[in-house]
């Protein structure tokens, strides 16, 4: 729990988001907001619709109804109406995946430079400037490499820069995904289970990295995570989903003590004394479900 | 010996043309996983456009030859690229996301359409062009055979080498090339990084068509006769070259092109010319038995 000022601007406003697949309602009228410079965690049991929300935000699905407004640089982007690649190009939403999706046959550095495609493509002037190695393009490329180097340093991957991404150890691949997402200059960064499969040391490094991104770059982070130690430690705001509905929304302390949340996670017929105790334990529990 | 050297020169020349076409096949396969069967016909359209431009320039008359060649090259490239782009836009893009065979069938349809379109407009008869680049060096001379290296052959190999160099730089060094490689590996992820995947695919078709246009023009200048059907066999050979080199691999396409060109030439020179195609395709079969992914293709390793 970090003491972030309350007056951070609202970055993402999800209103009445509903996603139906045929007869199945994966997300049912979910509304929440996420602020810039804050970490908003979306938690919930398996199948609660967390990843579906991400898929709606990044244009993989178009929502059945609802409004996804992203506010930054004095304009509003309606994500549900934008083509997939424009969500990154114009609205500056970046995303990482539960199962890592790097460009395995490219070097680590190239993975980060591809993420800066739009800047470079503009500088390369229909590729003519790029082919001739003209000054403007070389300049842009230098800047791109500098930016990549900055994120490699931040994520501790500098030593791997020239290796193929596929040959990196698992933890490094996870960090590379975050570095690559950051190279797109996102305003909103959506992380789908970034701590999955990390050991406790890597996990605490990840927390530090995410806090750094949030504080230094004023990025709004949206986090799906099962690891409650991560969630409770770094989130400023938690949204709890169950069966596609939002059941709770608030600060980590509020959510951890919310009887509805405890019921969703632990079932109905628990001893009435239990909630208090679980609330105390919850930050330390590793959720392996 | 002299005879051998002569055949080597002829083979490399032919192989260069095949290589240029093969790149179009391999690139499209790399990025969207389909065989663009209309690519051979794009090559044929290219050679017809070159022919028409030449004739038009001839009517205008009296232009300095290198300038005329350059103008023809540019006109051919631009118009052929427009054909390639249009084919992609009309016949393949609407089918993206449908089952794998759909664009393939559409490609065969486009191939037949382009052949008939040119046949209707240009007639079924062969169209000749008088030799434009004449002259030759004599490299070796013996009693009854002299090895000839014509200026045309030098032009073909030179143009191919230059184009390959430009193309290799484009793929490895520029933003567009990087985007193409990214789309090849994971197009969904590429779009999440803000890459316009549709445009990248269009540009791939355009680049492939540009190379096919040059090949078409070189073919026209080299052989001096074209008809609406040249795209089929040349396309087939180039496709074979791409598979031989390892489909999806760009150096592989060039290498495959050279090999097919050499085999064909040597077979015609030393054995029977009627069976030169059989020889080329048989080598493909043999290579695929021992290298199922082609000579330079990367074996697919599934990482769990």
Interface residues (C-beta under 8 A of the other chain):
Chain A: X58 X60 X84 X85 X86 X88 X89 X94 X95 X97 X101 X103 X104 X105 X106 X110 X113 X114 X115 X117 X118 X120 X121 X123 X124 X127 X130 X131 X133 X166 X180 X184
Chain B: X166 X169 X170 X173 X174 X175 X176 X178 X179 X181 X182 X185 X186 X188 X189 X190 X191 X192 X193 X194 X195 X196 X197 X303
